[in-house]
Amino acid sequence: MDILSRLPVQSLLRFKCVSKFWNTLILEPYFKMKHLNHAKNDQDSQKFLINHMCPKDNIFSMYCVPLSSVQPVEKVQKLDCPSNLKPWRCTIHCYCDGLVVIEVPDNLDNESSILLLWNPSTRESLVLPPLEFPPEGDSRLGLGYDSTSGEYKILHIRDGLGGCKLPSEILTLKGGSWRSIDEHPRGICTVLLGMQPLPFVHEAFHWIAILKKLKCFVVVSFSISNEVCSSNVP
């Protein structure tokens, strides 16, 4: 198992066909976590995504680029977007452990869009349930792993529209539907600038907010395990 857990994903995908035993082993949650831990400690396995739009045809392309400086340029891979359409846009919202949440058009007219959980290494993707409010400039998404439950969760928060109420919802991948969350520290107004994903550190999402009473900035954290908000209010 130790040798298999150090192999590239592409090799493991081929080895799944060797036997039923190997296929079952590679699909085991324990093996997946062991393989992920090896990849996190191996600089040659670490990569980042580049989202590029071609001005000529307005079609987005994804590229997978190694972080290691010793990797040759030939190692740069062009990835096909996980959609039957050729979207003119493809938005990367958040990422964690090699999984990426992206938004692509749902039809040729680009009038609506869908969220996908995508694994660029295996090329597998999962259509996520629709949000109550589509992700826009005044909202953020964050993807994180809950070690307590062994599940991945996605948090969606929206700007309070000038007030201190923070509309938010969370999705547990095994749950299959978004749940509304009312947890938010009182007297704190969230500030959402740009389209950056929510930072995920020590199993908690973080974002900047304003403490209304003192008119100062604070950091709000949302624990992914107990789904409770807290802040560093002085």
Buried (B, 14 or more C-beta within 10 A) or exposed (E): EEEBBBBBBEEBBEBBEEEEEBEEBBEEEEBBBBBBEBBEEEEEBEBEBEBEEEEEEEBBBBBBBBEEEEBEEEEEEEBEBBBEEEBBBBBBBBBBBBBBBBBBBBEEEEEEBBBBBBBBBEEEBEEBEBBEEEBEEBBBBBBBBBEEEEBBBBBBBBBBEEEBBBBBBBBBBEEEEBEEBEBBBEBBBBEBEEBEBBBBEEBBBBBEBBBEEEEEEBEBBBBBBEBEBEBEBE
